[in-house]
């Protein structure tokens, strides 16, 4: 929730609510970080002054919120300005080493993190019936899904989705070897994408390369094998619910995803049929009980 305050230096008040109760309240200098910029924030630790009047400017549902050490990643339920990070730092005064440390808070967006590219440092932390697959509009050289209804369109996250009506029921994000190497160089952004991917019950990150390629110094140009191994392990540890699948090549990754969508579709169909049968048995039993209770009494 974003509110306008009466302060000239911090004209806005940003609050994250959980169960309608403030979880984090910050005084911020702008409504949203600009391209390649970050916003300095102050944590609100005392109640507002009696003369302060706050006008609510917007209220947006939070899709995902994840705390990883000094970073808090937030994904909002809207099409633009949806991903951001809050970075909490502890500093000491240069001229007063005996004084207690103070806190610095920065509000960053995905674009700012990509442009500022941090140094290499980890953040702790087939179907019985044809099914419909939506491929992201910006996907180049897409995978193939024979015997399926394939369409191009917008996806909130991921590159491929199994669609029912107009809703994705399974989402897959595709990574080539070079894509994945580039992404682990900007770990905060990758953490955000995985957090958003995990908001779908059925999801996977599929890499078109075997795990051992990321341990082979001959295939790595910018990072060491040690860094790649630690980065991948960090992703598994930080996102235990996310399915990260390493395949031998593009063809294998395509085949894995095709079979994954088929299995999800088949499982949904089986659950629907089981539910329909259960309703039918319950209806038949109810009709039998009514018929027995209305039979004439014969002496």
N, C-alpha and C positions, 0 to 999 in steps of 0.2 A: 504494500500500500504506500503510495506517494502522496505527501501532503505539502502544501506551501506554508512556510513559516514566516515570521516577521524579521528574521535576521538578514542583514545585508551580506555577511560573509558566507553563511550557510543558509541560503534561502529555501531549502527543501529538507523535508524530514522523511526518511525511508524506513518502513517497518516491515518485518517479516513476521507473520502471525501463524501460530499453530493452535488449532482449536479456538480461534478468535482471541488468543492471548498473545501479547508481544513476545517473540522469541529473540529478535534482534532489532534494535532501534538505533539508527544512525542519522546524524546531521550531515547532509551532502551539499555539494556546491552546484550541482546541475541535475537535470532530470534523467540523463543517461550519458555515459561516456561517449565522446566523439571518436571519430576514426583515428586510430593510433594514439589515443589519449587515455589517461586514467584520472579518476576523480579522488581527491583527498577527502576523507571522511572523519568524523568525530563520533565516538560512541556516546550515546546519551545515558548517563549514569544517574542523573538527578531528575526529578519530576519537572515538567515545563514550568516556566514562570507564569504566575496568574494572568498576566496581561497578554500572553501569547495565544493567538487564535490560529488554529490550523484548518485550512481548506483542503478537503480531499480532492486530489486531481485524478487519480486512477487507482483501481484495485484489480489485480490480475491473479488468477490462480497459479500456484506453483506446481509444476509437473514433477520436478525432481529437485531434491536438496541433498547435497552430500558434503560432509566435513572431512577433509583430509589434512591433518596437521594444521598448518597455518592458512590453508585455503578452504574456502567454502564456495562450492559451485552451485549455481541456481539455474534451472531451466523453467521458463515461463510459458504459459499456455496462450501463445499468440504467434502470428506469422513473422513479425519483425521485432528486432531488439528482444530476443528471447533467451540468449545465453550470456551469462556473466559470471565473474568470480569476484570474491572479496578476499583480499590478501591482508592478513593480520601479522604485523611485524612488531618486535620488541627492540627498542633502541636504548642506548645509554648516552647520557650527556657527555660530550667530549671534554668540557672544562670542569665538570662536576662528577667525577667517577664514583664518589661515595653516595650520590643521590640515587634513589630507586629508579629503575628503568621506566620509560614511558612507551605508550603504544602508538603505532602508526597504522592506519587502515587505508587501503587503496581499493577502489572499485574499478575493475577492468572488464573489457568485453573480449570476445573471441578474436576479433580483428586486431585489437591492440596486442593481445598475447602473441598472435602470429607474426606481427610486424616487429615486435621486440624480441622474438625468438630467444628464450633463456638458454643459458649454457647447459651442457649435457648433465643435468642433475635430476634425479628421480624425486617424485613426490611420494612420501610414505602413505603410506596408506595400504511305385507308381500307383496313382489314385484310381478308385473304381469308376469315377466319373471325371470328365474334364473340369479343371479348376481354372480360376482366373488369376493371372499374375500381372501386377502393375510394375513397370520399369520406370525409374526416375527419368524425368525429361532430359536431364543433363548427363545421363550415362552414355559414354562413348563405347562403341563396339560391345554391345550388351551380350549377355549370355542368352542361350536359346532354350526354349521350353516347348518342345514338340508336343502335339496333341493337347495343348492348353490354349486358353483364350488369353492372348497377350495384348496389353495396352500400354501406352505411354501416358505419363501424368505426373502430377506433383505428389511427393511423399514428405511427411513431416520429418522423418529421419530414415536413414538407410537408403539402399539403392534398389532393392527388390522387395515386393510385398505380395503375400497371398491375400487376395481380397474376397470378402463376403459382403454383398451389397456394395456399399461405398466405404467400408471400414477395413483396415489392414488387421488380419488376425495372426500373421507371422511376418516378421521383418528381417531382412538380411542385409548387412553392410559388407560390401566387397572391397578387398584390398589386394593390390598387386604387391610384389616384393618391394618395389621402389616406393609405392604409396605408404606402406607400413613403416619403412625406414624413415621416411619424412615425418610421419605422424609421431613416432616415438621421440623425435627431436623436439616436439612441442607437447610434452606430456600433459600439461593442464588442459589443453584443448581436446586431446584424445580422451582424457578422463571425463570431460563433459559429454562427449559424444556417446561414450559407453553408458554413462548414467542415463542419458535420454533413451538409448536403445533398450535398456533394461526396464523401461516403463511398459514395454509390451511383454505380455506373458510368454509368447513364443518369439524368439529372436536369436540371432547369431552374427558374429563377426567372422567372415570367411576369408582366409588369406590364401592367395594363389602361389604359395611357396611352402616347402617343408620347413619345419622348425630348425632342422640342422643347417639350412642355408644362412640363418642368422648367427650361427656359431662358426661359420667358415670365413676366415680372414681374407681369402681370395675373392669372395663375393662382396665384401664390405668395403666401402670407400671412405665414409666419413666417421663411422663409429667403430669401436672395437667390439670384438665378440663378447667380451666381458660385460660391456655396457648393454648390448642387445639382450643378453641373457638376463641381466638384472632388470631391465625395463619390462620384458615380457613377464617375468615372475612378479613384478610389482603390479602389473595389470590384473593378473589372476588373483593376487592377494587383496587388491583394493575393490575388485568387482567379482566376488565369488559366485554371483548368480548369472554372470554373463558367459555365454558360450563362445569361446574363441577356438576356431577350427583351422588347423594348418593342413592344407592339401598339397599334393605333389605338384600340381600345375593348374592352368586355367581350366582344362577339360575336366579334371577331377573335381575342382571347386564347383563348376557348373553342375556336374552330375550329383554332387553331394546336396546342393541346394535344391535341385529338382526333386530328389527323393525326399528331402526334408519337408518341402511343401506338400508333396503327395501324402506323406505320413500324417501331417497335421490335418489335411483335408479329410483323409480317411477316418481319423480319430473323431473328428467333429461329426461326420456322417453316422458313425457307429453310435455315438452318444445320443444323437438325435433319434435314431431308430430305436434304441433302447428306451429312451424316454417316451417315445410314441407308443411302444408296446406296453410299457408300464401303465400309461394313461388308459390304454384300451382295456387292459385286464381289470383295472380299478373300475372303469365304467361298466364292464360286463358284470362284475361282482355286485356292484350297486344295483343294477337292474334285476339281477337274480334275487337279491334280498327284498327288493320292493315286490317282485312277483310272488315270492313266498308269503310275504306278510299280507297280501291281498287275496290269496286263495280262499274260496268259500269253505266253511267248516262243514264236514260231513260226519254225521253221527253214525 
